[in-house]
């Protein structure tokens, strides 16, 4: 079983759940006072939004 087939088996809502949880986790870390560098923060927030966007694309059948 390859990585591609494993990723194709994830339902559309799985990407959105992971993305939202990841963004909430980042928010809690920032609220607690953890310092994240600006480039690192941009990459992490971008990854969270990318997962949410992929979930919508999978839901509508574009991916």
C-alpha positions in Angstrom: 0.0 0.0 0.0 1.6 3.2 -1.2 1.3 6.7 0.2 -0.9 7.8 -2.6 -3.4 5.1 -2.1 -3.4 5.8 1.6 -4.1 9.5 1.0 -6.9 8.6 -1.4 -8.6 6.6 1.2 -9.0 9.5 3.6 -12.5 10.9 3.4 -13.0 14.5 2.3 -13.9 15.7 5.8 -10.7 14.2 7.3 -8.6 16.9 5.7 -10.8 19.6 7.0 -10.9 18.2 10.6 -7.1 17.9 10.6 -6.7 21.4 9.2 -9.1 23.0 11.8 -7.5 21.1 14.7 -4.1 22.2 13.5 -5.1 25.9 13.4 -6.7 25.6 16.8 -3.5 24.0 18.2 -1.4 26.9 16.8 -3.8 29.4 18.3 -3.5 27.8 21.7 0.3 27.8 21.5 0.3 31.4 20.6 -2.2 32.3 23.4 0.0 30.5 25.9 2.9 32.7 24.9 5.0 30.3 22.7 7.1 32.3 20.3 6.9 31.2 16.7 9.0 32.9 14.1 7.1 34.7 11.4 8.2 32.4 8.5 7.4 29.3 10.6 4.0 30.7 11.6 3.2 31.6 8.0 4.1 28.0 6.8 2.1 26.4 9.6 -1.0 28.6 9.1 -0.7 28.0 5.3 -0.6 24.2 5.9 -3.7 24.4 8.0 -5.6 26.4 5.4 -4.3 24.1 2.6 -5.8 21.1 4.4 -9.1 22.8 4.7 -9.1 23.8 1.0 -8.2 20.3 0.0 -11.2 19.0 1.9 -13.5 21.4 0.0 -11.9 20.4 -3.3 -12.4 16.7 -2.5 -16.0 17.3 -1.5 -16.8 18.9 -4.8 -14.9 16.4 -6.8 -12.0 18.5 -8.1 -9.4 16.3 -6.5 
